[in-house]
């Protein structure tokens, strides 16, 4: 809290007026990160094709990181402590809201699997992998990559989608051409 007060040019007692504990500060940061991501996700056109939805999700994640890199770093680094440091009702509320993020991501991937645009994958695990790719960005971006945030998001999306998109007809697909 000493470091936070110094960075905010406040004395420590003033900081404690706004945030009575480190846990309250963590809850506020966590809530803001979830709000940012949910707002970006919910603004997406529900009619988007699955591949475009995944591209936009990747861009949304990168945009959130660029807008609030320190908040997002705290979000990722401290998520394991949320249940320990916060009162159970507050942690449960944040976890419920966080699950909306994971569900949006998983349902977007699931839509691609269901439409057979994507190969069969576990939508939840694939979503967590996407989150993990982006979550590490505050440790190296911006930096020597020479890429903007949107360029990184496009590269990540291309990497993921090139692994998900079908390259040949599914032999079980009744619409597949026969010899």
C-alpha positions as CSV (number, residue, x, y, z in Angstrom):
1,X,0.0,0.0,0.0
2,X,3.0,2.3,0.6
3,X,4.0,1.9,-3.1
4,X,0.4,2.5,-4.3
5,X,0.1,5.6,-2.2
6,X,3.4,7.0,-3.4
7,X,2.5,6.3,-7.1
8,X,-0.9,8.1,-6.6
9,X,0.8,11.0,-4.8
10,X,-1.3,10.4,-1.7
11,X,-0.4,9.8,1.9
12,X,-1.2,6.3,3.0
13,X,-4.1,7.3,5.2
14,X,-5.8,9.0,2.3
15,X,-5.4,5.8,0.2
16,X,-7.0,3.8,3.0
17,X,-10.0,6.2,2.9
18,X,-10.7,4.9,-0.6
19,X,-9.5,1.3,-0.2
20,X,-9.7,0.1,3.4
21,X,-7.5,-2.9,2.6
22,X,-5.3,-4.5,-0.1
23,X,-8.2,-6.9,-0.7
24,X,-10.5,-4.0,-1.5
25,X,-8.0,-2.6,-4.0
26,X,-7.7,-6.0,-5.6
27,X,-11.5,-6.4,-5.8
28,X,-11.7,-3.0,-7.5
29,X,-9.0,-3.8,-10.1
30,X,-10.5,-7.2,-10.7
31,X,-14.0,-5.8,-11.2
32,X,-12.7,-3.1,-13.6
33,X,-10.9,-5.7,-15.7
34,X,-14.0,-7.9,-15.9
35,X,-16.2,-4.9,-16.8
36,X,-13.8,-3.9,-19.6
37,X,-13.8,-7.4,-21.1
38,X,-17.5,-8.0,-20.8
39,X,-18.3,-4.6,-22.4
40,X,-16.0,-5.4,-25.3
41,X,-17.5,-8.9,-25.7
42,X,-21.1,-7.9,-25.4
43,X,-20.6,-5.2,-28.1
44,X,-19.8,-7.9,-30.7
45,X,-22.4,-8.7,-33.3
46,X,-23.9,-12.1,-32.4
47,X,-24.2,-12.9,-36.1
48,X,-20.4,-13.0,-36.6
49,X,-19.0,-16.2,-38.0
50,X,-17.0,-18.2,-35.4
51,X,-13.5,-17.4,-37.0
52,X,-14.3,-13.7,-37.0
53,X,-15.6,-13.8,-33.5
54,X,-12.3,-15.5,-32.3
55,X,-10.3,-12.8,-34.1
56,X,-12.3,-10.1,-32.4
57,X,-12.0,-11.7,-29.0
58,X,-8.2,-11.8,-29.4
59,X,-8.3,-8.1,-30.4
60,X,-10.6,-7.3,-27.5
61,X,-8.2,-9.0,-25.1
62,X,-5.2,-7.1,-26.5
63,X,-7.2,-3.8,-26.4
64,X,-8.0,-4.4,-22.7
65,X,-4.4,-5.1,-22.0
66,X,-3.3,-1.9,-23.8
67,X,-5.9,0.3,-22.0
68,X,-4.9,-0.9,-18.6
69,X,-1.7,-2.9,-18.7
70,X,-1.0,-2.6,-14.9
71,X,-4.6,-3.6,-14.0
72,X,-4.5,-6.6,-16.4
73,X,-1.1,-7.7,-15.0
74,X,-2.5,-7.6,-11.4
75,X,-5.6,-9.4,-12.7
76,X,-3.6,-12.3,-14.1
77,X,-1.0,-12.4,-11.3
78,X,-3.3,-12.2,-8.4
79,X,-6.3,-14.2,-9.6
80,X,-5.1,-17.2,-7.6
81,X,-5.5,-15.2,-4.3
82,X,-8.9,-13.8,-4.9
83,X,-10.7,-16.5,-2.9
84,X,-8.2,-16.3,-0.1
85,X,-8.1,-12.5,0.3
86,X,-11.7,-11.5,-0.3
87,X,-14.8,-12.2,1.8
88,X,-16.4,-15.3,0.3
89,X,-19.5,-13.5,-1.0
90,X,-17.4,-10.9,-2.8
91,X,-15.0,-13.5,-4.3
92,X,-18.0,-15.6,-5.4
93,X,-19.6,-12.6,-7.1
94,X,-16.4,-11.8,-9.0
95,X,-15.9,-15.4,-9.9
96,X,-19.4,-15.6,-11.3
97,X,-18.8,-12.5,-13.5
98,X,-15.4,-14.0,-14.5
99,X,-17.2,-17.2,-15.6
100,X,-19.3,-15.1,-18.0
101,X,-16.0,-14.2,-19.8
102,X,-14.9,-17.8,-20.0
103,X,-18.4,-18.9,-21.2
104,X,-18.4,-16.2,-23.9
105,X,-15.0,-17.4,-25.1
106,X,-15.9,-21.1,-24.9
107,X,-19.3,-20.6,-26.6
108,X,-17.6,-18.8,-29.5
109,X,-15.2,-21.7,-30.0
110,X,-18.0,-24.2,-29.5
111,X,-20.0,-22.5,-32.3
112,X,-17.1,-23.0,-34.7
113,X,-16.9,-26.7,-33.7
114,X,-20.6,-27.2,-34.0
115,X,-20.7,-25.6,-37.4
116,X,-17.7,-27.7,-38.4
117,X,-15.7,-24.6,-39.3
118,X,-13.3,-25.6,-36.5
119,X,-11.9,-29.1,-35.9
120,X,-13.2,-30.8,-32.8
121,X,-11.5,-29.3,-29.7
122,X,-12.5,-28.8,-26.1
123,X,-13.9,-25.2,-26.2
124,X,-13.1,-24.4,-22.5
125,X,-9.5,-25.6,-22.7
126,X,-9.0,-23.9,-26.0
127,X,-10.4,-20.6,-24.6
128,X,-8.1,-20.9,-21.6
129,X,-5.1,-21.4,-23.9
130,X,-6.1,-18.2,-25.8
131,X,-6.4,-16.3,-22.5
132,X,-3.0,-17.6,-21.5
133,X,-1.4,-16.4,-24.7
134,X,-2.7,-12.9,-24.3
135,X,-2.2,-12.8,-20.5
136,X,1.6,-12.9,-20.8
137,X,1.7,-9.8,-23.1
138,X,2.1,-7.2,-20.3
139,X,5.5,-8.8,-19.6
140,X,6.9,-8.1,-23.1
141,X,4.6,-5.7,-25.0
142,X,5.2,-3.0,-26.0
143,X,8.8,-3.9,-26.5
144,X,11.1,-5.0,-29.2
145,X,8.6,-7.0,-31.2
146,X,8.0,-3.9,-33.4
147,X,4.3,-4.8,-33.5
148,X,1.3,-2.8,-32.5
149,X,-1.3,-4.3,-30.2
150,X,-3.7,-5.0,-33.1
151,X,-0.9,-6.6,-35.1
152,X,-0.1,-8.9,-32.1
153,X,-3.8,-9.8,-31.8
154,X,-4.0,-10.6,-35.6
155,X,-0.9,-12.8,-35.3
156,X,-2.3,-14.6,-32.3
157,X,-5.7,-15.1,-34.1
158,X,-3.9,-16.4,-37.2
159,X,-1.9,-18.8,-35.1
160,X,-5.0,-20.1,-33.3
161,X,-7.3,-20.2,-36.3
162,X,-4.7,-21.9,-38.6
163,X,-4.8,-24.7,-36.0
164,X,-8.6,-24.8,-35.8
165,X,-9.8,-24.3,-39.4
166,X,-10.4,-27.5,-41.4
167,X,-8.0,-28.1,-44.2
168,X,-9.7,-31.0,-45.8
169,X,-13.2,-32.4,-45.8
170,X,-14.4,-34.4,-42.8
171,X,-14.9,-38.0,-43.9
172,X,-17.9,-38.2,-41.7
173,X,-19.5,-35.1,-43.3
174,X,-22.4,-36.2,-45.5
175,X,-21.8,-33.1,-47.8
176,X,-18.2,-34.3,-48.5
177,X,-17.6,-35.2,-52.2
178,X,-17.3,-38.9,-52.9
179,X,-15.2,-40.7,-55.5
